[in-house]
Amino acid sequence: MTLLKIDNKLIDVNQSLIAYDKLWCPKSLVTFIKRAWKVVEPGQEYIHNWHIDFIAAHLEAITRGLMVNDEKAYNRLLINIPPGGMKSLLVGVFWPAWEWGPRRMPSMRYVCASHSMDLATRDSTKMRRLVQSEWYQSRWGDIVTLTGDQNAKTKFENTRTGFRQAVAAGSITGARGDRVIIDDPLSVEDANSEAVRASRAEWFEQAVPTRLNNPDRSAIVVIMQRLHEEDTSGIILEKQADEYDHIMIPMEYDPDRAAPTMLGWEDPREDRGEPYFEDRFPRHVIARDKKIMGSYAISGQYQQTPTPDDGGIIKRDWWQLWGNANVFPAFDYIMASVDTAYTEKTENDYSAMTVWGIFTEDPVAEATRAGMPFSIERTYKQPHPRVMLIYAWQERLEFSKLVEKINQTAQRFPISRILIENKAAGIPVAAELRRLYANKSYGIQLDDPGSIDKVSRLYSIQHLFEEKLVYAPDKEWADEVIQQCIRFPKAKHDDLVDTVSMAMRYLRKTGFIQRAEEVQEEFNLERQHSGAAPPPLYGI
């Protein structure tokens, strides 16, 4: 007992603190966090920041049973926030402990999932230590007491039938709760695997909703960093955006993406690039991390967008805009590439086709286009072949319509060759085109990429874009191709990207596209061997 004399009265400090906590912690989750911090993280200083108030306010709305438009419960919340901002402790440890004790809701049941069982168990253990601590029990022990027969790291239960169960994302069978908390359902490695993403998406869409005690009132809270357009956040934002409130907190403020939540809360920052938690992540730390992590990691984990603004493997600025979208140059060669997936089901991939033209721009035209003065020295520069995207489409088509669509596209342009990937879906399409349209001017060629994966294929022709040899008109269909390329490999679809890499690899391999130094070297060799007499070795 610690006594303090105030106004000639002896005050029991411990009892006063207990009384304070029992009075004020039920009113505010943030107050509870500040008071309980030393129990959960005794070796770390608590540093408060506005984002904690922001997130806590939305969790409190779920606790209080807020109704949206007087029609439905406020019980779906998506939070995108960088790592290191106390997100797991806030949502998976403090919030459930606050509801059980201070809010007197000990019968609440929590199912808490993470991409690995180790992480799920870590936060479960922290909450169990908190509710069993002397600090917590001296304040809310009359409400929360853990049972002896169900008190493990992965699942513990109290005497009022409430429990917290930790599960690995993807495995929720048998568990059912009033709150399903999903914390980082995908690791960085998981997000790069199409199979894992698909499996986790199926789990989230089909299994998670069935694990609620009350389908109408029970809550689902997802908190994570963005890793891919098809991660769990991507699924929510595409298919369930009307159901979920969305908190999006990038490391550096982006006013173009800032939006108020359903509760009217807004990011309080004003200056573009301002850190969200400067006491923990000052500007020099962010600058250091940018050099180490790379553009994809910074974009997804820090800025909460799966693809860097300027693009990934292929940068946005590397595409050259053709000024007059209605007048193309004279093409020396026109070809097309096709990625096939014949089905009309919306869950399957698209079929896609891009058409490309090779043109040669002379030095005068090139200088004029670039706004550069033309000098006599430039006459020794060899005209350089370029490639232009002429047309593109992406659709879900059944077999016969796909074959017809390819032929119709080929009839619009004097295409010499159509490349089709040599895979299960492509082989019968190529055979049917040859059978039905053998008299057409274009040839059909199956392209075999071998064992090279899609990412490596795009990297292999990256330099063609970087050297600004690839043009596109200002058309909506062209922008669709560009957008898919700059988002790859984090984009939801990559069918147009496959046609781009297939076409560029073919044009590079056949010599239709050459790097500038290769063209110039050939030109110099031709000049050296033009037949003119060599200069004399000695002056006369």
C-alpha positions as CSV (number, residue, x, y, z in Angstrom):
1,M,0.0,0.0,0.0
2,T,1.3,3.4,-1.0
3,L,-0.2,6.3,1.1
4,L,-0.1,10.0,0.1
5,K,-1.1,12.8,2.4
6,I,-3.3,15.4,0.7
7,D,-5.0,18.2,2.7
8,N,-4.2,16.3,5.9
9,K,-5.9,13.1,4.5
10,L,-4.1,9.9,3.7
11,I,-4.9,8.7,0.3
12,D,-4.2,5.1,-1.0
13,V,-2.5,5.9,-4.3
14,N,-3.1,2.4,-5.7
15,Q,-6.8,2.4,-4.9
16,S,-7.0,5.9,-6.4
17,L,-5.4,4.7,-9.7
18,I,-7.7,1.7,-9.8
19,A,-10.7,4.0,-9.3
20,Y,-9.4,6.3,-12.0
21,D,-9.0,3.4,-14.5
22,K,-12.4,1.9,-13.7
23,L,-14.0,5.2,-14.3
24,W,-12.2,6.4,-17.4
25,C,-11.1,3.3,-19.3
26,P,-14.6,2.2,-20.2
27,K,-15.1,5.6,-21.8
28,S,-12.1,5.4,-24.2
29,L,-10.2,2.6,-25.8
30,V,-7.2,5.0,-26.2
31,T,-7.2,5.7,-22.4
32,F,-7.2,2.0,-21.8
33,I,-4.3,1.5,-24.2
34,K,-2.2,4.2,-22.5
35,R,-2.9,2.7,-19.0
36,A,-2.4,-0.9,-20.1
37,W,0.7,-0.3,-22.2
38,K,3.2,-0.9,-19.4
39,V,1.7,-4.4,-18.9
40,V,1.9,-5.5,-22.5
41,E,5.2,-3.7,-23.4
42,P,7.0,-3.0,-20.2
43,G,10.4,-2.4,-22.0
44,Q,9.0,0.0,-24.6
45,E,8.0,3.6,-24.2
46,Y,4.4,4.4,-25.4
47,I,4.4,7.0,-28.1
48,H,1.0,8.3,-29.0
49,N,0.0,9.4,-32.4
50,W,-3.2,10.6,-34.2
51,H,-3.6,7.3,-36.1
52,I,-4.3,5.5,-32.8
53,D,-7.2,7.8,-32.1
54,F,-8.4,7.4,-35.7
55,I,-8.5,3.6,-35.6
56,A,-9.7,3.4,-32.0
57,A,-12.7,5.6,-32.8
58,H,-13.9,3.1,-35.5
59,L,-13.3,0.1,-33.3
60,E,-15.4,1.9,-30.6
61,A,-18.2,2.3,-33.1
62,I,-18.3,-1.4,-33.6
63,T,-18.3,-2.0,-29.8
64,R,-21.1,0.5,-29.2
65,G,-23.3,-1.1,-31.9
66,L,-23.4,1.9,-34.2
67,M,-26.1,1.7,-36.9
68,V,-25.3,3.0,-40.4
69,N,-28.2,5.0,-41.9
70,D,-30.4,3.4,-39.2
71,E,-30.5,0.3,-41.3
72,K,-27.5,-1.9,-40.7
73,A,-24.8,-2.4,-38.0
74,Y,-21.4,-0.8,-38.4
75,N,-19.5,-4.0,-38.4
76,R,-17.2,-4.2,-41.4
77,L,-13.9,-2.4,-41.2
78,L,-10.8,-2.5,-43.5
79,I,-7.6,-0.8,-42.3
80,N,-4.6,-0.3,-44.5
81,I,-1.6,1.0,-42.6
82,P,2.2,0.6,-42.7
83,P,4.0,-2.0,-40.5
84,G,5.3,-0.8,-37.2
85,G,2.4,1.4,-36.2
86,M,1.0,-0.8,-33.4
87,K,-1.7,-2.2,-35.6
88,S,-1.6,-5.8,-34.2
89,L,-1.6,-4.7,-30.6
90,L,-4.3,-2.2,-31.1
91,V,-6.8,-4.4,-32.9
92,G,-5.9,-7.9,-31.7
93,V,-4.8,-7.4,-28.1
94,F,-6.1,-4.1,-26.6
95,W,-9.5,-3.9,-28.2
96,P,-10.7,-7.4,-27.2
97,A,-9.3,-6.9,-23.6
98,W,-11.1,-3.5,-23.5
99,E,-14.4,-5.0,-24.5
100,W,-14.1,-7.9,-22.1
101,G,-13.3,-5.9,-19.0
102,P,-13.8,-2.1,-19.1
103,R,-16.8,-2.4,-21.5
104,R,-18.2,-5.4,-19.5
105,M,-18.7,-7.6,-22.5
106,P,-17.0,-10.8,-21.3
107,S,-19.1,-13.1,-23.4
108,M,-17.6,-11.8,-26.6
109,R,-15.9,-14.4,-28.7
110,Y,-12.9,-13.5,-31.0
111,V,-11.5,-15.5,-33.8
112,C,-8.1,-13.9,-34.7
113,A,-6.3,-15.0,-37.9
114,S,-2.9,-14.1,-39.3
115,H,-0.9,-15.4,-42.3
116,S,1.1,-17.6,-39.9
117,M,0.2,-19.5,-36.8
118,D,3.3,-18.0,-35.0
119,L,2.0,-14.5,-35.4
120,A,-1.5,-15.4,-34.5
121,T,-0.2,-17.1,-31.3
122,R,2.1,-14.2,-30.5
123,D,-0.8,-11.8,-30.1
124,S,-3.0,-14.3,-28.4
125,T,-0.3,-14.8,-25.8
126,K,0.0,-11.0,-25.3
127,M,-3.7,-10.6,-24.6
128,R,-3.8,-13.6,-22.2
129,R,-0.9,-12.1,-20.2
130,L,-2.8,-8.8,-20.1
131,V,-6.1,-10.2,-18.8
132,Q,-4.2,-12.4,-16.3
133,S,-2.0,-9.5,-15.0
134,E,-2.4,-8.1,-11.5
135,W,-3.1,-4.7,-13.0
136,Y,-6.1,-6.0,-15.1
137,Q,-7.4,-8.4,-12.4
138,S,-7.4,-5.7,-9.7
139,R,-9.7,-3.6,-11.9
140,W,-11.8,-6.0,-13.8
141,G,-11.2,-9.4,-12.2
142,D,-14.8,-9.6,-11.1
143,I,-15.8,-9.6,-14.7
144,V,-13.0,-11.5,-16.4
145,T,-11.5,-14.7,-15.0
146,L,-9.9,-17.3,-17.3
147,T,-11.0,-20.9,-16.9
148,G,-8.5,-23.6,-16.1
149,D,-9.6,-26.2,-18.6
150,Q,-9.4,-23.9,-21.6
151,N,-6.4,-21.7,-21.1
152,A,-3.8,-22.2,-23.8
153,K,-1.7,-19.9,-26.0
154,T,-3.9,-20.4,-29.0
155,K,-7.2,-20.4,-27.3
156,F,-8.3,-19.2,-23.8
157,E,-11.8,-18.9,-22.4
158,N,-13.3,-16.9,-19.5
159,T,-15.9,-18.0,-17.0
160,R,-18.5,-15.9,-18.9
161,T,-18.2,-18.1,-22.0
162,G,-16.1,-15.6,-23.9
163,F,-13.0,-16.8,-25.7
164,R,-10.1,-15.7,-28.0
165,Q,-9.0,-18.3,-30.5
166,A,-5.9,-17.9,-32.8
167,V,-6.0,-19.5,-36.2
168,A,-3.9,-19.4,-39.3
169,A,-5.5,-17.6,-42.3
170,G,-6.9,-20.1,-44.6
171,S,-8.0,-22.4,-41.8
172,I,-11.0,-21.3,-39.8
173,T,-13.1,-24.4,-39.7
174,G,-14.8,-25.0,-36.4
175,A,-14.2,-21.6,-35.0
176,R,-17.1,-19.1,-34.7
177,G,-17.0,-15.7,-33.1
178,D,-18.7,-12.3,-32.5
179,R,-15.5,-10.7,-33.9
180,V,-13.4,-12.1,-36.7
181,I,-10.1,-10.2,-36.7
182,I,-7.8,-10.8,-39.7
183,D,-4.4,-9.3,-39.3
184,D,-2.1,-9.5,-42.3
185,P,-3.7,-12.5,-44.0
186,L,-0.9,-12.6,-46.6
187,S,2.9,-12.5,-46.2
188,V,5.0,-10.9,-48.8
189,E,5.9,-14.3,-50.2
190,D,2.2,-15.4,-50.2
191,A,1.2,-12.3,-52.2
192,N,3.7,-13.3,-54.9
193,S,2.1,-16.7,-55.3
194,E,-1.0,-16.9,-57.5
195,A,-2.0,-20.2,-56.0
196,V,-1.8,-18.8,-52.4
197,R,-3.7,-15.6,-53.3
198,A,-6.5,-17.7,-54.9
199,S,-6.7,-20.0,-51.9
200,R,-6.8,-17.1,-49.4
201,A,-9.4,-15.3,-51.5
202,E,-11.6,-18.3,-51.5
203,W,-11.2,-18.6,-47.7
204,F,-12.0,-15.0,-47.1
205,E,-15.1,-14.9,-49.4
206,Q,-16.6,-18.3,-48.6
207,A,-15.4,-19.5,-45.2
208,V,-15.0,-16.3,-43.1
209,P,-18.6,-15.0,-43.4
210,T,-19.9,-18.4,-42.2
211,R,-17.9,-18.2,-39.0
212,L,-19.9,-15.3,-37.4
213,N,-22.2,-16.0,-34.4
214,N,-24.7,-13.4,-35.7
215,P,-24.4,-12.8,-39.4
216,D,-26.2,-9.5,-39.1
217,R,-24.4,-8.0,-36.1
218,S,-21.1,-9.8,-35.7
219,A,-18.0,-7.9,-37.0
220,I,-15.2,-8.6,-39.4
221,V,-12.1,-6.4,-39.1
222,V,-9.3,-6.7,-41.6
223,I,-6.0,-4.8,-40.9
224,M,-3.1,-5.2,-43.3
225,Q,-0.5,-3.6,-45.6
226,R,-1.2,-3.7,-49.3
227,L,0.9,-6.3,-51.2
228,H,-1.0,-7.1,-54.5
229,E,-4.2,-5.9,-56.3
230,E,-5.7,-9.4,-55.6
231,D,-4.8,-9.4,-51.8
232,T,-7.6,-9.4,-49.3
233,S,-7.9,-5.6,-49.4
234,G,-8.2,-5.8,-53.2
235,I,-11.1,-8.3,-52.9
236,I,-12.9,-6.0,-50.4
237,L,-12.4,-2.9,-52.4
238,E,-13.5,-4.5,-55.6
239,K,-16.5,-6.6,-54.4
240,Q,-17.5,-5.4,-51.0
241,A,-16.7,-1.7,-50.9
242,D,-20.2,-0.8,-50.0
243,E,-20.1,-3.0,-46.9
244,Y,-16.7,-2.0,-45.5
245,D,-15.6,1.2,-44.0
246,H,-12.0,1.9,-45.2
247,I,-9.2,3.5,-43.3
248,M,-6.2,4.1,-45.5
249,I,-3.1,5.6,-43.9
250,P,-0.1,5.8,-46.1
251,M,3.4,6.4,-44.7
252,E,3.7,9.7,-46.6
253,Y,0.5,11.7,-47.1
254,D,-1.1,11.6,-50.5
255,P,-3.9,14.1,-50.8
256,D,-5.0,12.7,-54.1
257,R,-6.0,9.4,-52.4
258,A,-7.3,10.8,-49.1
259,A,-11.0,10.2,-48.4
260,P,-13.2,10.5,-45.3
261,T,-14.5,7.3,-43.6
262,M,-18.1,6.5,-43.0
263,L,-17.8,8.1,-39.6
264,G,-16.4,11.3,-41.2
265,W,-12.9,10.9,-39.9
266,E,-10.2,12.3,-42.3
267,D,-6.4,12.1,-42.4
268,P,-5.4,15.3,-40.6
269,R,-2.2,15.9,-42.6
270,E,-2.1,18.7,-45.1
271,D,1.3,18.6,-46.8
272,R,2.1,16.0,-49.5
273,G,4.7,13.6,-48.3
274,E,4.2,14.3,-44.6
275,P,5.0,11.2,-42.5
276,Y,2.0,9.7,-40.6
277,F,4.1,8.9,-37.4
278,E,7.1,11.2,-37.5
279,D,8.1,10.4,-33.9
280,R,8.7,6.8,-34.9
281,F,9.3,7.2,-38.7
282,P,11.1,10.5,-39.2
283,R,11.8,11.6,-42.8
284,H,15.4,10.5,-42.8
285,V,14.4,7.0,-41.7
286,I,11.8,6.8,-44.5
287,A,14.4,8.0,-47.0
288,R,16.8,5.4,-45.8
289,D,14.2,2.6,-46.1
290,K,13.3,3.7,-49.6
291,K,16.8,2.9,-50.8
292,I,16.8,-0.5,-49.2
293,M,13.2,-1.8,-49.8
294,G,12.7,-1.0,-53.4
295,S,9.8,0.6,-55.2
296,Y,7.3,-2.3,-54.9
297,A,7.8,-2.7,-51.1
298,I,7.6,1.1,-50.5
299,S,4.5,1.4,-52.7
300,G,2.6,-1.5,-51.1
301,Q,3.8,-1.7,-47.5
302,Y,4.3,2.1,-47.0
303,Q,2.0,3.8,-49.4
304,Q,-0.8,1.2,-49.4
305,T,-1.0,0.9,-53.2
306,P,0.3,-2.4,-54.7
307,T,2.1,-0.7,-57.7
308,P,4.4,2.3,-57.6
309,D,2.9,5.4,-59.2
310,D,5.4,5.4,-62.0
311,G,5.1,1.7,-62.7
312,G,6.9,-1.5,-61.8
313,I,9.1,-3.4,-64.3
314,I,7.8,-1.1,-67.1
315,K,7.6,2.6,-66.1
316,R,4.8,4.8,-67.2
317,D,7.1,7.4,-68.6
318,W,8.9,4.9,-70.8
319,W,5.8,4.6,-73.1
320,Q,6.1,7.2,-75.8
321,L,2.8,9.0,-76.7
322,W,2.1,9.3,-80.4
323,G,0.7,12.8,-80.9
324,N,-1.9,12.2,-83.6
325,A,-4.0,9.2,-82.6
326,N,-5.8,9.2,-86.0
327,V,-2.8,9.3,-88.3
328,F,-0.1,6.5,-88.0
329,P,3.3,6.5,-89.7
330,A,3.9,4.2,-92.7
331,F,4.6,0.7,-91.2
332,D,7.3,-1.6,-92.5
333,Y,5.8,-4.6,-90.8
334,I,2.7,-5.4,-88.8
335,M,2.2,-8.3,-86.4
336,A,-0.1,-9.4,-83.6
337,S,0.2,-11.5,-80.5
338,V,-2.6,-13.3,-78.7
339,D,-3.0,-14.8,-75.2
340,T,-5.9,-17.3,-75.2
341,A,-8.3,-18.3,-72.5
342,Y,-11.6,-19.3,-74.1
343,T,-14.4,-19.1,-71.6
344,E,-17.2,-16.7,-70.8
345,K,-17.1,-17.3,-67.0
346,T,-16.2,-14.0,-65.2
347,E,-13.9,-15.7,-62.7
348,N,-11.5,-16.9,-65.5
349,D,-8.8,-15.0,-67.3
350,Y,-9.4,-12.9,-70.4
351,S,-8.3,-13.6,-73.9
352,A,-6.2,-10.7,-75.2
353,M,-4.7,-9.5,-78.5
354,T,-2.4,-6.6,-79.3
355,V,-1.4,-5.4,-82.8
356,W,2.0,-3.8,-83.4
357,G,3.6,-1.9,-86.2
358,I,7.3,-1.4,-87.0
359,F,8.2,2.0,-88.5
360,T,11.5,3.8,-89.2
361,E,11.8,7.4,-88.3
362,D,14.5,9.4,-90.0
363,P,16.8,11.8,-88.0
364,V,15.0,14.9,-89.3
365,A,11.5,13.7,-88.2
366,E,12.9,12.4,-85.0
367,A,14.5,15.8,-84.2
368,T,11.3,17.6,-85.1
369,R,9.2,15.3,-82.9
370,A,11.6,15.9,-80.0
371,G,11.6,19.7,-80.5
372,M,15.4,19.6,-81.2
373,P,17.2,21.7,-83.8
374,F,18.5,19.5,-86.7
375,S,22.2,19.9,-87.4
376,I,24.5,18.5,-90.1
377,E,26.2,16.3,-87.6
378,R,22.9,14.3,-87.2
379,T,22.9,13.3,-90.8
380,Y,25.3,10.5,-89.9
381,K,22.8,9.0,-87.5
382,Q,21.1,6.0,-88.9
383,P,17.3,6.0,-89.0
384,H,16.1,3.9,-86.1
385,P,13.3,1.3,-86.1
386,R,10.5,1.8,-83.6
387,V,7.4,-0.1,-82.6
388,M,3.9,1.2,-82.1
389,L,0.9,-0.3,-80.4
390,I,-1.8,-0.1,-83.1
391,Y,-4.7,-1.8,-81.4
392,A,-5.6,-4.0,-78.4
393,W,-8.6,-5.8,-76.9
394,Q,-9.2,-8.0,-73.9
395,E,-12.4,-10.0,-73.6
396,R,-13.9,-13.2,-72.1
397,L,-14.9,-15.3,-75.2
398,E,-15.9,-18.8,-75.8
399,F,-13.9,-20.8,-78.4
400,S,-15.6,-20.0,-81.7
401,K,-16.1,-16.3,-80.8
402,L,-12.5,-16.0,-79.9
403,V,-11.3,-17.4,-83.2
404,E,-13.7,-15.1,-85.0
405,K,-12.6,-12.1,-83.0
406,I,-8.9,-12.8,-83.8
407,N,-9.7,-13.0,-87.6
408,Q,-11.8,-9.9,-87.5
409,T,-9.0,-8.0,-85.9
410,A,-6.5,-9.3,-88.5
411,Q,-8.7,-8.1,-91.3
412,R,-8.6,-4.5,-90.0
413,F,-4.8,-4.3,-90.4
414,P,-2.4,-5.8,-93.0
415,I,-1.0,-8.2,-90.4
416,S,1.8,-10.5,-91.6
417,R,2.0,-12.8,-88.6
418,I,-0.1,-13.7,-85.5
419,L,1.8,-15.1,-82.6
420,I,-0.2,-17.4,-80.2
421,E,1.4,-18.8,-77.1
422,N,2.1,-22.5,-77.4
423,K,0.0,-23.7,-74.5
424,A,-3.1,-25.9,-74.0
425,A,-5.6,-23.1,-74.8
426,G,-3.5,-21.7,-77.7
427,I,-2.9,-24.8,-79.7
428,P,-6.5,-25.5,-80.7
429,V,-7.1,-21.8,-81.4
430,A,-4.1,-21.8,-83.8
431,A,-5.3,-25.0,-85.5
432,E,-8.8,-23.6,-86.0
433,L,-7.5,-20.3,-87.5
434,R,-5.4,-22.3,-89.9
435,R,-8.3,-24.5,-90.9
436,L,-10.9,-21.7,-91.4
437,Y,-8.7,-18.9,-92.7
438,A,-5.9,-20.6,-94.6
439,N,-6.4,-18.3,-97.6
440,K,-5.8,-15.1,-95.5
441,S,-2.6,-13.1,-95.9
442,Y,-1.5,-13.6,-92.3
443,G,0.5,-16.5,-91.0
444,I,-0.1,-18.2,-87.6
445,Q,2.9,-19.0,-85.4
446,L,2.9,-20.8,-82.1
447,D,5.3,-19.1,-79.7
448,D,7.0,-21.3,-77.0
449,P,8.4,-19.2,-74.1
450,G,10.0,-22.3,-72.7
451,S,10.6,-22.4,-68.9
452,I,10.9,-18.6,-68.6
453,D,8.3,-17.2,-66.2
454,K,6.2,-14.2,-67.0
455,V,8.2,-11.8,-64.8
456,S,11.5,-12.8,-66.5
457,R,9.9,-12.4,-69.9
458,L,9.0,-8.8,-69.2
459,Y,12.4,-8.1,-67.7
460,S,14.0,-9.4,-70.9
461,I,12.4,-6.7,-73.0
462,Q,12.4,-3.9,-70.4
463,H,15.3,-2.1,-72.1
464,L,13.2,-1.5,-75.2
465,F,10.8,0.6,-73.2
466,E,13.6,2.2,-71.2
467,E,15.3,3.3,-74.4
468,K,11.9,4.7,-75.5
469,L,11.5,2.6,-78.6
470,V,7.8,1.8,-77.9
471,Y,5.0,4.1,-78.8
472,A,1.2,4.1,-78.2
473,P,-1.6,6.4,-79.3
474,D,-3.8,8.4,-76.9
475,K,-6.6,5.9,-76.9
476,E,-8.6,4.2,-74.1
477,W,-7.6,0.7,-75.2
478,A,-4.0,1.7,-75.3
479,D,-4.2,3.1,-71.8
480,E,-5.6,-0.2,-70.7
481,V,-2.5,-2.0,-72.0
482,I,-0.2,0.6,-70.4
483,Q,-1.9,0.4,-67.0
484,Q,-1.7,-3.4,-67.0
485,C,2.0,-3.2,-67.9
486,I,3.0,-0.7,-65.2
487,R,1.1,-2.6,-62.5
488,F,2.5,-6.0,-63.4
489,P,3.3,-8.3,-61.5
490,K,1.0,-6.9,-58.8
491,A,-2.0,-6.5,-61.1
492,K,-5.1,-8.6,-61.0
493,H,-4.9,-9.5,-64.7
494,D,-1.8,-9.9,-66.9
495,D,-3.3,-11.1,-70.2
496,L,-2.4,-8.0,-72.1
497,V,1.1,-8.0,-70.5
498,D,1.6,-11.5,-71.9
499,T,0.9,-10.3,-75.4
500,V,3.3,-7.4,-75.0
501,S,6.2,-9.5,-73.8
502,M,5.5,-12.1,-76.5
503,A,5.5,-9.5,-79.3
504,M,8.5,-7.6,-78.1
505,R,10.6,-10.8,-77.6
506,Y,9.6,-11.9,-81.1
507,L,10.5,-8.5,-82.7
508,R,13.8,-8.4,-80.8
509,K,14.7,-12.0,-81.7
510,T,13.9,-11.5,-85.4
511,G,15.8,-8.2,-85.6
512,F,12.9,-6.0,-86.3
513,I,13.8,-3.9,-83.2
514,Q,17.4,-3.1,-82.4
515,R,19.0,-1.0,-79.8
516,A,20.4,2.3,-80.9
517,E,24.0,1.4,-80.6
518,E,23.4,-1.8,-82.6
519,V,21.9,0.2,-85.4
520,Q,24.6,2.8,-85.3
521,E,27.3,0.1,-85.3
522,E,25.9,-1.5,-88.4
523,F,25.6,1.9,-90.1
524,N,29.3,2.7,-89.3
525,L,30.4,-0.6,-90.6
526,E,28.5,0.0,-93.9
527,R,30.2,3.4,-94.2
528,Q,33.6,1.9,-93.6
529,H,33.1,-0.7,-96.4
530,S,31.3,1.4,-98.9
531,G,33.8,0.7,-101.7
532,A,35.7,4.0,-101.5
533,A,39.5,3.9,-101.7
534,P,41.1,3.9,-98.3
535,P,43.1,6.9,-97.3
536,P,46.9,6.8,-98.1
537,L,49.1,5.6,-95.3
538,Y,51.6,8.5,-95.9
539,G,51.1,11.9,-97.2
540,I,52.4,12.6,-100.7
